[in-house]
Structures are given as C-alpha cells and as structure tokens.
Amino acid sequence: MSESLRDLGYRMPAEWEPHQATWLSWPHNEKSWPGKIEKVWPQYAEMVAALSRSEIVHINVNDSEMRKQAQKYLREAVADGVIVFHEFPTNDAWCRDHGAIITKNALATAPLVAVNWEYNAWGKKYPHFNLDQTIPKQMATELQIPLHEGGMILEGGSIDVNGEGLLLTTESCLLNPNRNPHLTREQIENRLEQMLGVETVYWLGEGIVGDDTDGHIDDITRFVASNKIVTAVESDEADENFIPLRENLERLKSFVNPAGHPFEIIELPMPPAVIHNGQRLPASYANFYIANKVVLVPTFNHQRDEQAKEILQDCFPTREVIGIDCTDIVWGLGAFHCLTQQVPQI
C-alpha cells in the first residue's frame, strides 16, 4: 500500500471548509440523459452561475467545440464569475466520482495532495470509463500538487466526512463485490483511514431506490457540522424507501462520536417519487453541495422543496441556500453533489 497520508498529517477537509475552487465536468454523454440532455444544459449552467459567485469554477471539456457550447449556456445563465476550462476529455459528467479527492496539511511543504482512487464506473455498470480514469492525474498536474494512489476503487459520492476524523459510508456500496472483492471490511476501513486522515468509519445500510451507484451516502446522509448530521427520511410507509431510510436513521441514533456523545440528527424529507419513462429516479434533497457562499439544493417542483431548503438554511446560516430544479438532471441518476468536486483552500 502507498505511504499513509494520515501519518504525514493529511486529512480530507469537510465540505464546508474554505474552497479555492469547485471542479466540474461538462455533461455531454447523451446515454446518461436519453432524450433530455438539451434540457440539462441550462440547469447545469444555472448551477455553474451560482457557484461562480462563490468561488473559482474549473470545467473539464472534451475539446474547443464543447467549450464554446458551454460558454454559450453560461452566458445565457449570466455565469460571470471566474470560470476556467480545461480540455481534459471525460466519458461522463460525474466529477464527484471520477475526480481527485484532495487532502490537506497546512503545515506541510506540499499543503495539498490529490488522491487518485481507482474508478470502474460504479462496478463496471457502464462501458468506456477510460477517460474518466485520467482526470485525477490531470487535476493534480493543473493544480501543481502531488498525486497519491488511493489503492482501491472508491467514488467520492460514497463517503462523507466531518473533517475531524469521522467518515460516513454505506455497506451496500463499499462492501459490494463489484468494487473491491479482494478487500475485507476492515481492510477498506484501514485504507480510508490511512488515505483520508480518518479515525472512525460509520456504516449505514442501503441507499435509495433508483440509485445505480449501489447506495451512495451523498443521496441519504450528510455531515453538516462536526457533530451534526442530516439524514433523508420517508414519511410514506408504502414507499420503497421507507424501511431502508428508517433503518439508517436507527443506526445513526445508535452512533456516538469519539467522546462518547450521540450526534445531533436532523431529518430531511424525501421528495415524492420522481419517475421518468417508468423508471424511479434517485431524487433526494440530500444531494446538496456546500460551496463557500452558497449551498446548492436539488429541487423537484414540489411543496417539500421549500421545507428542505429551510432545514438546510438553518444548518448553514451564513450561506445562501439556492434551490435549482433538478427534475431533468436527475434523469442522469445524480444531482449537484454528484456533479461537483471541491478543491480545498491552502
């Protein structure tokens, strides 16, 4: 295994800690949004516009033509902050999962180190992920920071950290044999601890219906402060998500932090089922993204949108909580957190 970043003093910062930038990959794979990608671009541009008011935005594009297309939509969305394009070709737009996870040690000669986790398109569910696999190295080169090999398959959406040594994940994803069948639960925990500066891993059970990632944590449960967690709950007992989300809630209530204290748990409602072409989509308010000045929340044209935004506004009183319609974006089986990857401030 690669040298331990934790032993060198590095850690993965919490998402609410200061960013120098957010990194994205422009959506272009029509197979991810069959029949809808032209509707996705304006909503994506609206996301970029909000982010660009908060911090620098880096966007991977396949070529100059894609850059021109992106610029057109960004102009229409009045995205007038600092936006930097990179001709780093990708297979798809899910930068949370194919981008580098960047760790920090403010006292080190190299204060930032990028971790290159192996990527196999969520258990080889989709062919052609060779370009996505190159993105961490290209990000590290562009940022002029060292690249460290993570040593196992891991997507950024499958973990959530509080920046103080605690990490949330799910058994349904990280223990799935389509990721790291050669590693035990204990070995996976050890790898996370060594590469992300983690001390304790908390395991939830399953994710939500329609999530093709086998249950990413960023669709269900998120840290919003060092000892505060928001978690998605379903109020309709007839809904398929009711039991797994209730079981996750019960697990959360049983967890304690290293000091032996329970976590403050805030329940976040689920939107009603979003179905397209007969397929249940993984619509969830928990797939929000925390930027320096804003929190981007996926909304779904329902009255619960405002309730979810109010809950998150209480969690982030110094940031503007912005809801953006994700009804079309979620047809690609993800939302804002899946599309973004933060770069910590040095």
N, C-alpha and C positions, 0 to 999 in steps of 0.2 A: 504494500500500500504506500501511496505517496506520503511524504512527511506531513505530520499533523499541523494544520493551520492553527488549531486551538492552542497547541503547545507553543506556537510562535506568537500567541497573543491576538490572533484574529477572531472575529465574530461576524455573523450576519446581523446587520442592524435591523431594528424594527422598521416597518414601512413608514411609520410616522416621523422617523428621524429625518434630518435635512437631506434633501437630494441635491446633487448638482445637475441631474437631468433625468428624463424618462426615455427609455429606448423602446422603439416600436418596429414592426414590420408591416409594410403596406399590404392590405388584402388584395389578392389577385387570383386565388385559386377558385375558379367557378364551381368546382366539385364540392367545395365546402359550403357554398351558398347557391345551390342549383336554382336558377330562375330568379334569384334575388340580389345578386352581387351589386347591381346598379343602384339598388335601394340602400345597400350597406355603405357605400362610399360617402354619401352626405352625412350619415350618422357618425361614421368614423371621423370625418373631418370636423364635426362638431366636438367630438371628444378631444381631438388634437388642438382645436382652438382654445378650449378650456384649459388644457394642460399648458399651452404656450403662454398663458397669462400667469402661470405659476412657476415655470422653470423651463430650461432648455429642453427641446424635444429632438431626439435623433430618430430618423426613419430609414429603415432598410428598403431599398427598391431594387428591382432586378436590372434596370437599365435606364437610359435617359428618357425613353418614351414613358415609362412608368412614373418617373419623377415629374415629367410635365403633366401627366394625368393627375397625380397627387396635388401638384401646385394649383391646378385649376379648381379642384374641390376645396382646397384650403383657402384660396382667395374668396370663394363664394361663402365660406363659413367665417370669414374675417379672422383667420388664424394669423395674427400679426405679431406674435412673439418670435423668439429665436428658434428657427427650425433648421436642422442640419440633415441633409440627405447623404446616404451612403449607398453606393452601388454594390451592395452585398446581396446577391440573389438568394431568395428563400423559396421553399416549397409551399409555405403557408404563412399565416399571419400571427400565429400564437407565440409571441415573443416571450411570454412568461415561462413557457415550457422549453423553448429552444434557445433562449438567450442565456448568457452567463449570469450566474448568481455572484454578486460582488461582495466580498467580505472586507472588513475594515480593522485597522490597528493604527490609531492616530500617532502612536509613539514609534512606529517602525520606519525604516528608511523608505520602504515602499508602503505607504499608508493604505493602499487599496490592492487587493489581489482578487482576480476573477477565477471562479471555479468552473471548470468545464466538466459538467456531468454528462455521462453518455445519454444519448437520446434515440429512442426507437419508435417514435410516433405512437405512443400510448399502447405499447405491447404489439407493435407491428400491425396495427389495425388499418393503416393507410400506407400504400406503397410510395416510394420516392420521398425519402426524408434526408437524402444525402446533402442537399444544400443547407437545410436547417442545422445539420450537424456541424457545419463550418462557422456558424455565427459567433459562438463564444470566443473563438480564437481571433476572429476579425474585430470583435468589440474590444478585446484586450489590447490588440495592436493599435487600434484607433485611439484608445484612452491612454496608451503608453503605460500599461500596468502589467505585472506578471500574470501568467496563466498557470493555474494549478489543476491537476487532474483529480476529479472527484472520486473516480474508481468504482462507480456503479451507475446504473440507469436511474435517473431521477428527473422529474419535471418540477419546475418552480411552483406550479399550482398545487402540488401535492403536499406542500409544507407551509406552515405559518409560524413565525417566531415573534417573541416579545423583545428581542434584542438584549435580554438579560439572562440568556441560557436556557430558555424554555421553548419547546417546539411542539406544535400540534400536527398530527397527520392521521391517516386512516389505514386500517388493516386491509380494507378491500382493495386499496391501490398499492401500497408499498409491499404488501405480502403477496400480491398477485404473482403467480408463477410466470406471467408473460413479461415481467421486468427483470428480476434478479433471482432466478430459481436456485442458484448455487449459494445464496446467502441466507442465513438464518435471521430471525427477528433480531436477535442480539447483535449479530454482525452488522445489520442495517443500522441499528441504533448507534453502534460504535462508529460507523462511517459518518453518520450525520453529526455526531458529537465532535469527531476529530476535524471534519472539514468546515463546519459552520460555527464552531465555538459553542456548542450546545452542551448542557449538563443533564437535562431531563427531557425525555420524549413522552408525550401523552398520546395514546392511541384511541381514536374513535373507531366506530364500526364501519357502516356503509355510507355512501354518498346518496345523491338524489337520483330519482328516475330520469332517464334520458341522458345522463352524463356518460359520454363514451370514454372518459378517462379512467373508469373503474372506481370513481368516487373521490375526486379531488377535494381537499379540505377547503379550498377557496370558494366553493359553492355552498358550504354549510356553516363553517365555524371559523371565526377570526379573532385574533387579539386586537383590541383597540386601545389598550394601555397595559402596563406591565403586569397587572393583576386583574384585568377586566377583559371579558370575552363576550362577543355577541355570537349567538347561535340561531340558526334557522329552525323554526318550529311550524308544524302544520296543524291547524285547528280542526280540519275536517277529518273525522275518524275513518271515513270511507276512502280517503285519498291514499294512494300507494306510498306516499312519503310519510304518512302519519307515524307508523311504527318505527321505521329506522331513525327518524329525527327525534322521536321521543326517547328511544334507547340511547342515542347520542347525548341527549340532554341529561339523562340519568347518570351516564358516565361522567359528564362534566361536573355534576353536583358531587360526585364522589372524589374528584381530584383535589389535591391540596398542593400548594406551592412548596418550595424547599424549606420555608419557615414553618410549614405545617398548617397554614391558613387556607381556607377554601377560596376559590376565585369568585369575583363578582360576575354573575352571569346575567346577560341581558338577552331576552328573547326577541328575535327578529321574525316578523311574519313572512310566510311564503306567499308569492303571488298565486292567483288561481292558475290552474294548468294552462300552459301555452302549447297549443297543438298546431302543427302545420303539416299538411299532406298526410294526416293520420298519425303523425309521429309526435310523441310527448317530448318537449324540449326542456333542457335543464335551466329553466328560468329561475333565478334566485337573486334577491337583493343582497345576499352575502358576497356577491362577486364585485364588490365595490373596490375602487382604487384610491389610496391615500397619497395625494401629492402635497407639495409644500404649502399651497394656499387653498387648495380645493380638495373635496372628496367627490369622486365621480360615482354615481349610483345608477345602475341599470333600472329603467322603469318599463312598465308593460301596459300602459293605458288602463290602469285600474285604480280604484279609490285607495287601495292599500299602498300605492306608490307614495302618497303623502305621509302616511303613517311610518313607513320605512325611513323616509328622508328625515322625519322629525326625530326618530330614535337615533339615527346616526349623527344628526346635528347636535344632539345632546352629548354624544360621545366626543365630538370634535368642535367645541365651541369657538375656537379661533380660526377655523377653516370654513369656507363656503361650501355647503353640500349642494351639488348640482345633479339633478336627475336628467338623464338623457334617454330617450326612447330606444330600447334595445329589442323591440319585437322582431325586427328583421335581422339584426346582428346575431341574436341567439339561435337563429336557424343554422348558424355555423357551429352550434353547440358550445358557445362560450360567450363571455361579455368582457367588460372593461379590465378586470383583473387578469383575465387570460391573455389579453392583448398587450399588456404593459410589463415593463421590467425596470425597476428603479436603479439608478446609479447613485450610490451614497456620496454625500459631500465629504471632501477630505477634511 
